[in-house]
Amino acid sequence: MIELIGYCKSESSALRRDIEALVRLESPSDDKAAVDRCGDALVSMLDAAGGRVARLPQENRGDHVRAEFPGGPRRVLILGHFDTVWPVGQIERMPIREEDGRLHGPGVYDMKASIAIALLAVRALEVHGQARPRIVMLWTTDEEVGSATSRALIESEARESDAVLVAEPSLPGGACKTQRKGCGEFNLKVHGISAHAGIDPRLGASAVHELARLILAVEKLADPDRGVSVNAGVISGGTRPNVIAETAEAAIDVRAPTMADAARLDEQFRKLQVTDPRVKIEVTGGFERPPLERTPGVARLYLQARDVARALGRDLGEGGTGGGSDGNFTAALGVPTLDGLGPDGAGAHALHEHVLLADLPWRAAFMAALLQGINGGAE
């Protein structure tokens, strides 16, 4: 395993070039042309690494990119995305730069450095003739906007895999992620009866008043001790102060650590009732990503990764996060999934987004060694 670290360190300059090339090609989720330009570069990199590459065309999103690298006997899915939250032109405000051992740039941490790390890991195994599983890399283009066009593809690939390695950034300090909350959004729309607020108030039925009561009710569904959160983040309603509001609506973010918690929340939202019989309520939405729970399969994969990391001179911690990833989908299928295998750094979706340069070669060597271990060790 030690030779993998030496090789990856020797490739530090090439690794950085690949990262910077991807970061320069800004790829906001909603700009198909921009995402596809980044995809062009990614296809070239995957092809150069020896992958059998396929573009998976999308009408309104960037094309997803799949690459397969032969090996066996086991099959591993390396999963990530190359869309970002940043608009085209953000790089002028957040130029690529090195400062205090940190490489800054829009999308560098979430998650373009991860792509370069995975490519170097595959090359390292190839150069050293190390046994590797059959590797499928799937780089998607809509993770930042809910994965609507990629979810079925992700789940299909996961069902055919023995393990899924999610290349999302690590937790601060380098720990991987063995738990993620399920994420959802419920929308409440209330239909009341409009009336003049001064002349005929009793003829009206205020949608705003009823929505306010409902918001207070649903926020009581939160259980901070269990990690269940409910947040009414956006509300709207009414037309003028002197008009009893006919309609009002709210968008409510929900997070749950387990499938049982998610099912309970979903049931409670569907059962919401109004107090005024003249008012009607519509409840739409639901959980968009199931929780990534620390199942026995996830735990076993983490313990294997921890042993690999120790052999490479580091202690690998684990933890959870309230944010979701595409790993939520794969873990919910029962496929052993380990998340947070990308770089250490900070600032996802923030102006100080960066990765720690010194961490990058080790991350690539670690991923290579983990792939080797999943396959059953060196030949």
N, C-alpha and C positions, 0 to 999 in steps of 0.2 A: 504493500500500500504506500510506503514512503516514496517509492519512485513516482507515484502519481502526483504527489505534492511537488516534487522537484520539476517534473515536466510542466505542470500547470504554472508554477512560478516562472519558468523559462518562457512561457507563452503570455506573460502579463501584458506586454505591449500589444500583441495581437488581440487579446481579450478586450483591452481598453478601446482599441480601434473599432472593433465590432460594436461595442456598447455605444460609442459616440456616433457611429454611422446610423444606428437605429434611432437614437435620440434626436438627431438632426432631422430625421424624416418624421415630422410631427403627425400624429395619427388620432385626432379626436374621433370618438365613436360615431358621431353624426355626419362625418365628412367622408363619404365612401371613396372619393378620388384620392384624398390624402392617405387614408388607411391603405388603399391598394398600392400606393407608391411605396409605403413602408413594407408592404407585403412582397413587392418585387425584390427588394433587398433581402428580405428574410428567405425567400425562395432560393436566391443565389447562394446565401450562406449555408442553407440546409443541403443544397445540391453539392456544394464544395466539400461538405463534411461526409458525403457518401450516402446521403439519404435518398430514398425513392419518394419524390415530392409530388404532392397533388394540391392544386388550388380547388377549393370548394366554393363555387360562385354563389354570391348572394345578390339579391336585387337592390336592396336599400341599405345594406351594411357592407362593410369591407368583406372581401373573400376570406374565409377561414383557410388556414394552411395546415396540411397534414404531411408528416414525413415518417417513413418507416425505415428502420435500420435492422438488418438481419441479425439473428442470434438465436439463442434458445438454451434450454427448453422452455423457460418461462417467458411471459409477456408482461411488459411494464408500460403503462401509459404515463408520459410526462406531459403535464397539463399546464397551460398558461394562456395569457392573452397579450395582444400588442396594441389594443386600443387604449387611449388615455383620456383623462378628464380635461386635458388642456387644449384650448383652441389653437388653430394655426396662427403663428405669430408670437406665441407665448415665449418662444426661445429667445426673442429679442429682450424680453423682460427678465428671463431666467437663463442667461447664456451658459453654455457648457463651460465649466471652469473647475480647476482643482484648488482647494483651499483647506489647509490643515488636514491633509490626508483624506479629504472627502471629495468625491466627484459629484458635482451638482448639475442639474438639468431637468427639464420637464419630462416626466415619465421614466427617469433613470432608475428610480427605486420601485416604481409600480408601473410596469415591471420589466423594462427592456434589458436591464443588466442580467436578469434571470435567464433570458433567452440565450445570451452569449455564454453564460455559465453552463447551461445545459449542452450547448454545442461543444464547448471545450471538454466537458466530461466525456462525451461520446468519442471525440478525437483522441483523448488520453487513453481510453481503453483500446482503441484501434491501434495506436502507435506502439503500445506495449504488449500487444497480442493477448490482452486479458479477456477471459470469458465474459460475455455479456448476454443479457436476455435479449429477446426480440423486443426492440424499443419502438414504440409509436409516440411521436411528438404531435400534439395537437395545440396549435396556437390560434386562438379565436379573436374575434373582432368586436364583440358586443358585451363583454363581461361588465364593463362599467355602466351599462344601461340595462342590466337585467338578464342577459344571455338568452333572449327569446329565440334567436335564430340558431343558437348553438347548443341549447340544452339537450335536444334529442340526439344530436351527434355525440356530445360528451357522454351521455348515458349509454349509447350504443357501443362506443369504444371501451368504456369502463367494464361493461358486462363481459367483454372478451378478454379482460386483463386479470392477471394475478394480483397486481398492486397498482396503485396510482400515486405518483409523486407530483405534488402540486408545487410549482416553482414560484409561488407568491413570496414576497419578502418575509424574512424571519421576524420574530418578535424582537424588541429591543434587547441587545445583548447576544443575539444569535439563536435563541431558542426556537424550536419548531412548534407547530400548532397542532394539537391533538383534539381540540374542541373549537367549534364555532357556533354561534347562535344562529338559529333559523331566523330569516328576515321576511317581513311581509308588510303590506299596506292595505288597510281597510278604508273604504270611502263611505261616509255617511251622507246621505242626501235627504233633507227633510222638506216636505211639502205642506205648507200651511195655507191660510186664507188671508189675503190682503184686506186692509180696511184703513180708514182715516184714523190716525193715532189719537187725535183730539176729539173728533166728533162721534165716531162709531167704534171705539176700541173693542167693545164687547162682541162686535160682529166679526172681528178678526181672530185668527189663531196664529200666533207668531212662530214661524219656523226658527227664528234666531233663538228665542227663549227655549224652545224644545231642544235645539242643538246644544245650547249651553248646558242644559241638564244632562244630556247624553254624554257630553265630553267629560263631565265630572264623574259620571257613572263608569265610563270605560277606563278612566285613569285609575280607578280603584281596582281594576283587574291586574294591575302591575304587582309584582312580588319581588322587590329588590333583593331580598335574601336569597331567592332562587335564581336571580338573574333574568327575571321576566320584566320587560319594560314596555310601556305604552306611552306614546307621545303624540298629542294632537299638534302637528307641526304647521298645518295650513288650514285656515278657516275663511269662509266668505259667506255673505248673505245680505239680504235686504237691498233696498234701492235708495231710500231717503230716510232721514230721522223721523219724519212725520207720517211714515207709512208702516203699518204692521207688516212685517216681512213675510212674503209668500214662500220664499225658498231660502235655504241655507245649507251649506255643505262643509265637510271637514275631511282632510286626508290625515290618516293616523298611522304612524309607524309603529310596528310591533316587533319585538325580539323575544325569542324563547330558546332556552338551552337544550331542551329535549323534545322529541316527537310528542310525548304525552302533554307537555306544556303547550305546544303549538296546537294540538287538537282541542285542548280545553279552551284556549283563547278563541279559536275559530268557532267553536260551539257557542260560546258566550256572546260573541259579536252577532251571530245569526239570530240569537234569541232576544236581542234588544227590543224593548217595547216603549211606545210613547205614552205620555200621561193624559194627553188631550185626544179624545177619539176623533176629533176633526182633523187631526194631523196624521200624515202618513210618513213612513220612513223607508228608505231603500238602503240596504247594506250590500256593497259590492267589494270585490277584491279578495285578498287572502294572503296566505304565505307563498312567497315567490321562490324562496330557497329553504329547503328543509334544514334542520340542524345537522351539524357534523358532530356526532357524539363520540366519546372515547369508548368505542366498542372493544371487545377482546381482540378483534382483528387490527384495529387501529393501534391498540396498546402493544401488540406483538411487533408490528412494523416499527413503532417508535423504539422499542427496546433493541431491535436489531440495528436501527440507525444509531442509537446511543453507543452500542458496542463498536460500531464502525468508527464513529467520531473519536472514541477513546483510543482506538488503535492509531488514529491520526493525530493524537496529542491534545484533544479537546474534550471537555465535558459538554454534552448536548442536553440542554434543558428542554422542557415542554411547557406549554401553557395554552390558554384559550383567549378568544377575542370576541367582541360583540359584532364585528363585521363579518359578512359572508363572502364566500368565493365559490368558484365552480367546483371545488372539492366538496362542498355541501351536497351536490347532486350525486357524486360518486360514492361518498360514504353512506348516503341514505339507501343505496342499492345493496349495501353489505360488502362492498369491495374494500379491502384494506387500503386506507388512504392516509398519507402523511403530507401535511401542508406546511408552508413556511420554510421551504428548502432553498429559497432565494437568498439574496444578500442581506447582510446587516446594514442598517442605515436608519433613516427617519424621513418624515415629511411627506408621506403619501398625500396627494391632493393639496399640498401646501407649498408656499414659495421657497421654503428652505429644503425642498426635496433633495436627497443625496444618498449615496452609498459610500461605505467605507472601503477605500481602495485596497488596503492591506488584507481585507477579508476575502476578496474575490477569488484569488487562486485556490485558497483552502476550500472554499465552497465548491469549486469545480472538482477538485480532487475528492472531496467528500461525496459528491453526487456520483462520481465514477465508481468509487469504492462501494457505495451502497447498491448501485446497479449490479456490480459484480457479486456482492453478497446475496442479493435477492435471487440471482441466477444459480446460487449454490457454491460460489467461491471460484478461485482460479483453476484453470485446467492444468 
